[in-house]
Amino acid sequence: MVEDGNSYNDKIDVVKLEFGDDAFASAGYTNGGFTITLPESVDSRYLQSINEGGNDIEGVTITNENVKAAMPSSGAYNR
């Protein structure tokens, strides 16, 4: 649930996880919240090295430099 989620009911219809203009998962916003079901896999074009751009994470040691992750942005929209 979203904190004070019901106050957004008239402002938000859908929440999306996106890579640029491509939405790879979305959900309707109802009753002050949403539930997004993630796909089992993400297209390889969206994957990047976990260290790309110097994303060092304090206290984390990466032992496999080949690991890739998907890092989508999120957005809330009123159609």
MONORPE-V819814 format. One record per helix or strand of 3 or more residues. SS is the DSSP state (a for helix, b for strand). FROM is the first residue (numbers start at 1). LEN is the number of residues. If there is no record, write none. Layout:
ss & from & len
SS & FROM & LEN
SS & FROM & LEN
//
This chain:
ss & from & len
a & 5 & 4
b & 14 & 6
b & 22 & 7
a & 44 & 3
b & 47 & 3
b & 68 & 3
b & 73 & 5
//
